[in-house]
Amino acid sequence: MSSQVQSFIRDLQKKRKQVSSVKKRDAQNGVVQSGSTKRPKATLQRTTHHFEDRLVTKSVDSHRAEKKPKETDFENKKLHRQQRDIGDADSSELLPAPERRRPKPIPFDHRYILAPMVGASELAFRLLCRKYGAQVAYTPMMSAPKFATDPSYRSAEFQTCAADRPLVCHFAANDAADFAAAAIAAQPFCDAIDLNLGCPQRTAYLGHFGSYLLDRKDRSLICDIVRAGAAAVSIPIFVKIRLLDKVEETIELCQQLERAGASLIAVHARYRASWERKGAGARDGPALLDQIAVLKQHITSIPIIANGNVITYDDVEKNLELTGADGVMSAEGILDNPALFLPRLGNKESEGDRRVQIPMLDTSTDNVIQANKKRKLEKKLSKISKLERKVQEHGQDILSEAEKEKLFAKERVLLSFEKLEAEAQHCQTGTRQTSLRALYDVADSKLKVASEYLDLATIYPVKIRSVVFHTRRILKDVLMQYQLLEECLACETIDKVRSLLQRIAKYQTNPETFVFDQEKAKREKKALELKKREEGKRKEYEARMVRKAKREGLTDLTHYLQIGADVPTRKTVQKLKTLSKEEAMAIWKGYHSQHCLSFHLESNGCARGRSCAFLHVDILGSNAFVEKDEVAG
């Protein structure tokens, strides 16, 4: 463990002892006075000390730590008095005064940014967006503890190359030591580390991360996480947040994150997850960019990035003008148009001949062969990981001889994989020049853009569901025009997706070859009506469950909405069909109780049809996306 981190831990432990001595003294009197308010001594037991106890148990060696900044003694003493005398027993306010860290400088441009997106900001898409103007790109959200400890997880979830810079590794974490360890592991391959405090997904609620860490009771935790990351690595620490209920609260949060060592804060200008908020600022409503403008007036020492309400490049310019932000981050807009930021490089008509620098990408046959080798090794590592879980649950005796051989081959497979990774780091270096007009010629054709993405996805292994997702977003209008949306969603390989693009090219070249299918149109219309009906039923259910939680006085209004909401997968349904009704019902009640069992298991579906009180939602296949969850953050 580095001397800097050890010193940091000792400081926290010293301050913790100071608070403990105050508690011990006041405990003898039975109460703690705060103005005219008396509190029982028991409330002080809610004080939490989570950082130093965990960090000392985990290794954070081999990192390049910056020189420790001087402490601001006056501020620390002032904060300590406030924490000692505070009347509210909130644990975040009873912690010892934190050390203030100086944010690290950001050595790269960060005005036009590709947002982190689960299943959507993978390497192939990042490279595509970089070619057309994105200056910085974030990885998809990754689990900090898994990234730090599991090589097979890293190989499956994280890809990069020399052309993929500047890169921000985006982590979900609720533990300071986990975040520090993940930052150390990622540091050689990226330019900044980001903490996710914006994810509104159900998994974030259950795992207690993302936007569900923004409550005041977790404020000391998230500041410790940022502080630990800043102490562990030499590259900047970023944070991505959502708006709090009041703009003053968001300002206070950003000030605390800046004091903890955050070098940049990206603000998704919508509120934290809420099942009852509607309109502006809600998950489905327009972003509240005016609040970012207010925030920017108060936070001037570090960059503030605006996220929200960006579909076109005109939106980008209006966003920057309205908010005064230091940069713009896009998710929805850039999914539909990976060349969203291209106009920042110049105008096609007046500056088309101008030469611009773009990443140098190697699309040679050798590189494709390397990609295929890497994909095979990833599959082997995935199988080995499953065998390891099997051994943990049942012991090694349950393995067959063939399975044992696969398990013993882990080190050899890892070495081969790491060798390919190292070769990939050197296969793409630098940039090349091209004309602005050449970029626009491709960007103006959605079919060419989608084809270029498939080329990149072939070189850099991508899960087929991500390939299908991007193809559907880029070619949404074209797929609808030629009635190919169903075929796109059913594609199981990149070659099948490429074949679909060839059909589109044929239809565009020879329009007479396309024949509109009336029956197919009727089926699609019926499916769309069903989807809208189910969405309406879902909203009614959510409103009832929120009212129920209010009547029962529950603090968490989403309590009943978390029970049985998971949409069943095709694999789950197939398994349940092999069980007895009693066994299937027991499993169903545990995970899918909001959904109709008959709709999924009975050969004729649900006999009640539209009158059924349960949800009739199609099962999730391998290429299915809950789109709001994929781009959330």
C-alpha positions in Angstrom: 0.0 0.0 0.0 1.4 3.4 -0.9 2.6 5.8 1.7 0.1 8.4 0.6 -3.0 6.2 0.9 -1.6 4.9 4.3 -1.3 8.5 5.5 -4.8 9.2 4.2 -6.2 6.3 6.2 -4.3 7.4 9.4 -5.8 10.9 9.1 -9.3 9.5 8.9 -8.7 7.2 11.8 -7.3 10.1 13.9 -10.4 12.2 13.1 -12.6 9.3 13.8 -11.1 8.9 17.3 -11.7 12.6 17.9 -15.4 12.1 17.2 -15.4 9.0 19.3 -14.0 10.9 22.3 -16.8 13.5 21.9 -19.4 10.7 21.8 -17.9 9.1 24.9 -17.9 12.4 26.8 -21.5 13.2 25.8 -22.7 9.7 26.5 -21.8 10.1 30.1 -24.4 13.0 30.2 -27.1 10.9 28.5 -28.0 13.5 25.8 -26.4 15.7 23.3 -27.4 19.4 23.2 -27.8 21.2 19.9 -29.3 24.6 20.6 -32.6 23.9 22.3 -32.9 20.4 20.8 -32.2 17.3 22.8 -31.3 14.0 21.2 -30.9 10.6 22.9 -27.4 9.4 23.0 -28.4 6.3 21.0 -28.8 8.3 17.8 -25.0 8.9 17.7 -24.5 5.2 17.1 -25.7 5.7 13.5 -22.3 7.2 12.7 -20.7 5.3 9.9 -17.0 4.8 9.2 -16.8 2.8 6.0 -13.8 4.0 4.1 -10.7 3.3 6.2 -11.9 -0.1 7.5 -12.4 -1.4 4.0 -9.4 0.2 2.3 -6.9 -1.3 4.7 -8.1 -4.8 3.6 -7.4 -4.3 -0.1 -4.2 -3.8 -2.0 -3.8 -0.5 -3.8 -0.1 -0.9 -4.6 1.7 -0.1 -7.9 0.0 3.2 -8.7 1.4 6.6 -9.6 0.2 8.8 -6.7 0.4 12.6 -6.9 2.0 14.6 -4.2 -0.3 15.0 -1.2 -1.8 18.6 -1.1 -1.6 20.6 2.1 -4.6 20.4 4.5 -6.7 23.4 5.1 -6.7 23.2 8.9 -9.1 26.1 9.4 -11.7 24.5 7.1 -11.2 21.1 8.7 -11.7 22.4 12.2 -14.7 24.4 11.2 -16.3 21.4 9.5 -15.5 19.2 12.6 -17.3 21.6 14.9 -20.3 21.6 12.6 -20.4 17.8 12.5 -20.0 17.6 16.3 -22.8 20.1 17.0 -25.2 19.2 14.3 -28.8 18.5 15.5 -29.8 15.9 12.9 -28.5 12.4 13.5 -27.8 11.9 9.7 -24.7 9.7 9.5 -23.2 11.7 6.7 -23.1 14.8 8.9 -21.5 13.1 11.9 -18.4 11.9 10.1 -15.1 13.5 10.8 -14.1 16.5 8.6 -12.7 15.2 5.3 -9.4 16.2 3.8 -9.7 18.5 0.9 -8.0 17.3 -2.3 -6.9 19.4 -5.1 -8.5 18.2 -8.4 -6.0 17.0 -11.0 -5.8 19.0 -14.3 -7.3 17.5 -17.4 -4.7 17.3 -20.2 -7.1 16.8 -23.1 -10.0 18.6 -24.8 -13.4 17.7 -23.4 -16.0 19.8 -25.1 -17.7 17.1 -27.3 -18.3 13.9 -25.5 -19.8 10.4 -26.1 -21.8 9.4 -23.0 -21.5 6.1 -21.2 -24.2 3.7 -22.2 -24.8 0.2 -21.0 -24.4 -2.1 -24.0 -23.9 0.8 -26.4 -20.7 2.8 -25.9 -18.4 -0.2 -26.6 -15.1 0.1 -28.5 -16.5 -0.2 -32.1 -19.1 2.5 -31.5 -16.6 4.7 -29.7 -14.2 4.6 -32.6 -17.0 5.4 -35.1 -18.0 8.5 -33.1 -14.4 9.6 -32.7 -13.9 9.6 -36.4 -16.8 12.0 -36.8 -15.9 14.5 -34.2 -16.3 13.2 -30.6 -13.3 14.3 -28.6 -13.8 12.1 -25.5 -15.6 8.8 -25.1 -16.7 6.9 -22.0 -16.9 3.1 -21.6 -20.1 1.5 -20.7 -20.8 1.2 -17.0 -18.5 -1.5 -15.4 -18.6 -3.0 -11.9 -15.7 -1.7 -9.9 -15.2 -4.8 -7.7 -15.5 -7.2 -10.6 -13.1 -5.2 -12.7 -10.5 -5.0 -9.9 -10.6 -8.8 -9.1 -11.8 -10.8 -12.1 -9.6 -11.0 -15.3 -12.4 -12.8 -17.2 -14.8 -9.9 -16.4 -12.2 -7.4 -17.6 -11.6 -9.3 -20.9 -15.4 -9.6 -21.5 -16.5 -6.1 -20.6 -13.5 -3.8 -21.5 -11.9 -3.3 -24.8 -9.6 -0.5 -26.1 -6.8 0.3 -28.5 -4.4 3.0 -29.2 -6.9 5.0 -31.3 -9.4 4.9 -28.5 -8.1 8.0 -26.6 -8.8 10.1 -24.6 -10.9 7.4 -22.9 -12.8 7.6 -19.6 -13.4 4.3 -17.7 -16.9 4.5 -16.2 -17.5 2.5 -12.9 -20.4 1.7 -10.7 -19.2 1.4 -7.0 -20.5 1.8 -3.5 -17.2 1.1 -1.8 -14.1 3.3 -1.7 -11.6 0.5 -1.8 -13.3 -1.2 -4.7 -13.3 2.0 -6.7 -9.6 2.7 -5.9 -8.6 -0.8 -6.9 -10.6 -0.6 -10.2 -9.0 2.8 -10.9 -5.5 1.3 -10.4 -6.3 -1.6 -12.8 -7.7 0.7 -15.5 -5.2 3.5 -15.2 -2.7 2.2 -17.8 -5.4 2.0 -20.5 -7.4 5.2 -20.0 -7.1 9.0 -19.4 -9.6 9.5 -16.6 -11.8 7.4 -14.2 -15.5 8.2 -13.7 -17.8 7.3 -10.9 -21.4 6.6 -11.9 -23.9 8.5 -9.7 -26.6 8.8 -12.3 -27.8 5.3 -13.2 -31.6 4.9 -12.5 -31.9 1.3 -13.5 -33.6 -1.3 -11.2 -30.2 -3.1 -10.9 -28.8 0.1 -9.4 -31.5 0.2 -6.8 -31.0 -3.4 -5.8 -27.2 -3.0 -5.8 -27.3 0.4 -4.1 -25.2 2.3 -6.7 -25.7 5.0 -9.3 -28.3 7.6 -8.6 -29.4 5.7 -5.5 -26.2 6.9 -3.7 -27.3 10.6 -4.1 -29.3 10.6 -0.8 -27.8 12.7 1.9 -27.2 9.7 4.1 -24.7 8.4 1.5 -22.9 11.7 1.0 -19.9 10.9 3.0 -19.6 7.5 1.3 -19.5 9.0 -2.2 -17.0 11.7 -1.2 -14.8 8.9 0.3 -15.1 7.0 -2.9 -14.0 10.0 -5.0 -11.2 10.8 -2.5 -10.0 7.2 -2.6 -9.9 7.2 -6.3 -8.0 10.5 -6.4 -5.5 9.2 -4.0 -5.0 6.0 -5.8 -4.2 7.2 -9.3 -2.4 10.0 -11.1 -5.1 10.6 -13.7 -8.2 12.7 -13.1 -11.3 11.5 -11.4 -14.7 12.4 -13.0 -18.2 12.0 -11.6 -21.5 11.7 -13.5 -24.6 12.8 -11.5 -28.3 13.7 -11.9 -30.1 16.7 -10.5 -31.2 16.6 -6.9 -34.7 17.9 -5.9 -33.5 21.5 -5.5 -30.8 23.3 -7.5 -29.2 24.4 -4.2 -28.8 20.8 -3.2 -27.1 20.0 -6.6 -24.8 22.9 -6.1 -23.8 21.7 -2.6 -23.3 18.1 -3.9 -20.9 19.4 -6.7 -19.0 21.5 -4.2 -18.5 18.5 -2.0 -17.4 16.3 -4.9 -14.9 19.0 -6.0 -13.5 19.2 -2.5 -13.1 15.4 -2.5 -11.0 15.6 -5.6 -13.3 15.4 -8.6 -11.7 17.1 -11.7 -14.9 17.1 -13.8 -18.6 16.7 -13.2 -21.1 15.7 -15.9 -24.7 16.5 -15.1 -27.6 14.6 -16.6 -30.1 17.4 -16.3 -33.0 15.2 -15.2 -33.9 14.3 -11.7 -33.0 11.1 -9.8 -35.2 8.1 -10.4 -38.7 8.8 -9.4 -41.9 6.8 -10.1 -44.2 9.7 -9.6 -42.4 12.7 -11.2 -43.8 13.8 -14.6 -42.9 16.5 -17.1 -39.7 18.5 -17.3 -36.8 16.9 -15.5 -38.5 13.5 -15.3 -36.9 10.5 -17.0 -39.2 10.8 -20.0 -39.4 14.6 -20.0 -37.1 17.3 -21.3 -33.9 18.0 -19.5 -33.7 21.1 -17.2 -30.7 22.8 -18.8 -31.5 26.1 -16.9 -30.4 24.3 -13.7 -27.0 23.6 -15.2 -26.7 27.3 -16.1 -27.3 28.1 -12.4 -24.9 25.3 -11.3 -22.2 26.6 -13.6 -22.4 30.1 -12.1 -21.5 28.5 -8.7 -18.9 25.9 -9.8 -16.1 27.6 -11.6 -13.0 25.7 -10.4 -13.7 22.5 -12.4 -15.4 21.8 -15.7 -19.2 21.1 -15.7 -20.5 19.1 -18.6 -24.2 19.3 -19.7 -26.1 16.1 -20.7 -29.6 16.3 -22.1 -31.8 17.7 -24.9 -29.3 17.0 -27.6 -30.5 15.5 -30.9 -28.9 17.7 -33.6 -25.8 19.8 -33.8 -27.9 22.9 -33.5 -29.0 21.5 -30.1 -25.3 21.1 -29.1 -24.6 24.8 -29.8 -27.8 26.0 -28.1 -27.0 23.8 -25.1 -23.5 25.3 -24.7 -24.9 28.9 -25.1 -27.8 28.4 -22.7 -25.8 26.6 -19.9 -22.4 28.1 -20.2 -21.1 24.5 -19.7 -17.6 23.5 -20.5 -18.8 20.7 -22.7 -21.7 18.7 -24.0 -22.3 15.0 -23.5 -24.7 13.1 -25.9 -26.3 9.7 -25.6 -29.7 9.6 -27.5 -28.7 12.0 -30.2 -25.4 10.3 -31.0 -27.0 6.8 -31.1 -29.2 7.9 -34.0 -26.4 9.9 -35.6 -22.8 8.9 -34.8 -21.7 11.9 -36.8 -23.5 14.3 -34.5 -20.4 16.3 -33.7 -19.0 16.4 -37.3 -20.1 20.0 -37.9 -17.7 21.2 -35.3 -14.9 20.4 -37.7 -16.3 22.7 -40.4 -19.0 23.3 -43.1 -19.1 20.8 -45.9 -19.9 23.4 -48.6 -17.5 26.1 -47.7 -14.7 24.1 -46.1 -15.1 20.7 -47.8 -11.5 20.6 -49.1 -10.0 21.3 -45.7 -7.8 18.4 -44.3 -8.8 17.1 -40.9 -7.2 14.6 -38.5 -9.1 11.4 -37.7 -8.0 8.2 -35.8 -6.0 5.7 -37.9 -7.9 2.5 -37.9 -6.4 -0.8 -39.2 -9.1 -2.7 -41.1 -6.7 -5.2 -42.7 -7.4 -8.9 -43.1 -4.7 -9.7 -40.4 -6.5 -7.6 -37.9 -9.8 -9.4 -38.6 -8.0 -12.7 -38.0 -6.7 -11.4 -34.7 -10.2 -10.3 -33.7 -11.5 -13.8 -34.4 -8.8 -15.4 -32.3 -9.6 -13.0 -29.5 -13.3 -13.8 -29.7 -12.5 -17.5 -29.4 -10.3 -16.9 -26.3 -13.1 -14.8 -24.7 -15.5 -17.7 -25.1 -13.0 -20.1 -23.5 -12.6 -17.7 -20.6 -16.4 -17.4 -20.2 -16.7 -21.2 -20.0 -13.8 -21.4 -17.5 -15.6 -18.8 -15.3 -18.8 -20.9 -15.3 -16.7 -23.9 -14.3 -15.2 -22.0 -11.4 -18.6 -21.0 -10.1 -19.7 -24.6 -10.4 -16.7 -25.7 -8.3 -17.5 -23.0 -5.7 -21.0 -24.3 -5.4 -20.6 -28.1 -5.6 -16.9 -28.9 -5.2 -14.3 -30.0 -7.8 -15.5 -33.7 -7.7 -18.5 -32.7 -9.8 -16.4 -31.9 -12.8 -15.7 -34.3 -15.6 -12.2 -34.9 -16.8 -12.7 -32.7 -19.8 -14.0 -29.9 -17.6 -11.0 -30.2 -15.3 -8.7 -29.9 -18.3 -10.4 -26.7 -19.3 -10.1 -25.3 -15.8 -6.4 -26.2 -15.6 -5.9 -24.4 -19.0 -7.0 -21.0 -17.5 -3.5 -19.6 -17.1 -2.5 -20.6 -20.7 -5.7 -19.0 -22.1 -5.1 -15.8 -20.1 -1.6 -15.5 -21.4 -2.7 -16.0 -25.0 -5.4 -13.4 -24.5 -3.0 -10.9 -22.9 -0.6 -11.4 -25.8 -3.3 -10.5 -28.3 -4.3 -7.5 -26.2 -0.7 -6.3 -26.3 -0.5 -6.7 -30.0 -3.8 -4.8 -30.5 -2.3 -1.9 -28.5 0.4 -1.5 -31.1 -1.6 -2.2 -34.3 -3.2 1.2 -34.3 -1.2 4.3 -33.7 -1.6 7.9 -34.5 -4.0 9.7 -36.8 -4.3 10.2 -40.5 -5.6 13.0 -42.7 -8.7 13.1 -44.8 -10.9 15.8 -46.4 -13.9 17.1 -44.6 -16.0 16.4 -47.7 -15.0 12.7 -47.6 -16.3 12.5 -44.0 -19.6 14.2 -44.9 -20.0 11.9 -47.9 -20.2 8.9 -45.6 -22.0 10.7 -42.7 -24.8 11.8 -45.0 -25.6 8.2 -45.8 -27.0 6.3 -42.8 -26.4 3.0 -44.7 -22.7 3.8 -45.1 -22.4 4.7 -41.5 -24.1 1.5 -40.4 -21.8 -0.5 -42.7 -18.7 1.2 -41.3 -19.9 0.3 -37.8 -20.2 -3.3 -38.9 -16.6 -3.3 -40.2 -15.4 -2.0 -36.8 -17.6 -4.5 -34.9 -16.0 -7.3 -37.0 -12.5 -6.2 -36.0 -13.4 -5.6 -32.3 -15.6 -8.3 -31.0 -19.0 -7.0 -30.0 -22.0 -8.8 -28.5 -24.6 -9.4 -31.2 -27.3 -7.6 -29.3 -25.2 -4.4 -29.3 -24.6 -4.8 -33.1 -28.4 -5.2 -33.6 -29.1 -2.3 -31.3 -26.8 0.1 -33.1 -28.0 -1.0 -36.5 -31.6 -0.5 -35.5 -30.9 3.0 -34.1 -28.8 4.2 -37.0 -31.2 2.8 -39.7 -34.5 3.1 -37.8 -36.3 5.0 -40.5 -35.0 2.9 -43.3 -35.8 -0.4 -41.5 -39.4 0.8 -41.0 -39.6 1.9 -44.6 -38.6 -1.5 -46.0 -40.4 -3.5 -43.2 -37.1 -5.1 -42.0 -37.3 -4.2 -38.4 -38.3 -7.7 -37.3 -35.6 -9.3 -39.4 -33.0 -7.0 -37.9 -34.0 -7.9 -34.3 -33.9 -11.6 -35.2 -30.3 -11.4 -36.6 -27.9 -13.8 -34.7 -24.6 -12.9 -36.4 -22.9 -9.9 -37.9 -23.0 -11.6 -41.3 -26.8 -11.7 -41.2 -26.9 -8.0 -40.3 -24.6 -7.3 -43.2 -26.9 -9.3 -45.5 -29.8 -7.1 -44.3 -27.8 -4.0 -45.2 -27.2 -5.4 -48.7 -31.0 -5.9 -49.2 -31.5 -2.2 -48.2 -28.9 -1.1 -50.7 -30.6 -3.2 -53.4 -34.0 -1.6 -52.6 -32.5 1.9 -52.7 -30.7 1.2 -56.0 -33.7 -0.5 -57.6 -36.9 0.7 -55.8 -39.1 -1.6 -57.9 -37.6 -4.7 -56.2 -39.3 -3.8 -52.9 -42.9 -5.0 -52.5 -44.9 -3.7 -49.6 -46.3 -6.6 -47.5 -49.8 -5.6 -46.3 -50.2 -8.6 -43.9 -46.8 -7.8 -42.3 -47.9 -4.2 -41.9 -51.1 -5.4 -40.1 -49.0 -7.6 -37.7 -46.7 -4.7 -36.9 -49.6 -2.4 -36.3 -51.2 -4.9 -34.0 -47.9 -5.4 -32.1 -47.5 -1.6 -31.7 -51.0 -1.2 -30.3 -50.4 -4.0 -27.8 -47.2 -2.4 -26.7 -48.9 1.0 -26.1 -51.7 -0.7 -24.2 -49.2 -2.5 -22.0 -47.3 0.7 -21.4 -50.5 2.4 -20.3 -51.4 -0.6 -18.0 -47.9 -0.4 -16.5 -48.2 3.3 -15.7 -51.6 2.6 -13.9 -50.0 -0.1 -11.9 -47.0 2.1 -10.9 -49.4 4.8 -9.7 -51.3 2.3 -7.6 -48.2 0.9 -6.0 -46.8 4.4 -5.2 -50.2 5.3 -3.6 -50.0 2.1 -1.6 -46.5 2.8 -0.3 -47.7 6.3 0.7 -50.7 5.0 2.6 -48.4 2.6 4.5 -46.0 5.4 5.3 -43.1 3.8 3.6 -40.0 6.0 3.0 -39.2 4.2 -0.2 -42.2 4.8 -2.5 -40.7 2.4 -5.1 -40.9 -0.6 -2.6 -43.7 -2.4 -4.3 -42.5 -1.6 -7.8 -39.3 -3.5 -7.2 -41.1 -6.8 -6.4 -41.7 -9.1 -9.4 -41.0 -6.5 -12.1 -38.3 -8.4 -14.0 -39.4 -9.3 -17.5 -38.8 -13.0 -18.1 -36.2 -14.1 -20.6 -36.7 -16.8 -23.2 -34.4 -19.1 -21.3 -36.4 -18.7 -18.1 -39.7 -19.4 -19.9 -38.3 -22.5 -21.5 -37.1 -23.8 -18.1 -40.4 -23.1 -16.4 -42.3 -25.1 -19.0 -40.4 -28.2 -17.9 -41.5 -27.8 -14.3 -44.7 -28.6 -12.5 -47.3 -25.7 -12.2 -46.5 -25.4 -8.5 -42.7 -25.2 -9.0 -43.2 -22.7 -11.9 -45.5 -20.6 -9.9 -43.1 -20.4 -6.9 -40.3 -19.1 -9.2 -42.7 -16.8 -11.0 -43.9 -15.2 -7.8 -40.3 -14.5 -6.7 -39.2 -12.7 -9.8 -42.0 -12.0 -12.3 -45.2 -11.6 -10.2 -46.2 -8.5 -12.0 -46.4 -10.4 -15.3 -49.0 -12.9 -16.5 -47.9 -16.5 -16.1 -50.5 -17.8 -18.6 -49.5 -15.4 -21.2 -46.0 -16.9 -21.3 -46.6 -20.6 -20.4 -49.9 -21.6 -21.9 -49.9 -22.6 -25.5 -52.9 -20.4 -26.3 -51.8 -17.5 -24.2 -53.9 -15.8 -21.6 -57.7 -16.4 -21.9 -58.5 -13.1 -20.3 -56.8 -11.1 -23.0 -57.1 -7.3 -22.6 -59.0 -7.7 -19.4 -56.1 -9.4 -17.6 -54.8 -7.4 -14.6 -51.2 -8.7 -15.1 -48.7 -7.4 -17.7 -48.5 -9.0 -21.1 -45.0 -8.2 -22.1 -43.0 -10.1 -24.7 -40.1 -12.2 -23.3 -36.6 -10.8 -23.6 -34.6 -12.6 -26.3 -30.9 -12.4 -26.8 -31.1 -9.2 -28.9 -33.9 -7.6 -26.8 -33.2 -4.2 -25.3 -35.0 -2.3 -22.5 -33.9 0.9 -24.3 -34.4 3.3 -21.4 -32.0 1.2 -19.4 -29.4 0.9 -22.1 -28.8 4.6 -22.4 -29.6 5.6 -18.8 -27.0 7.2 -16.7 
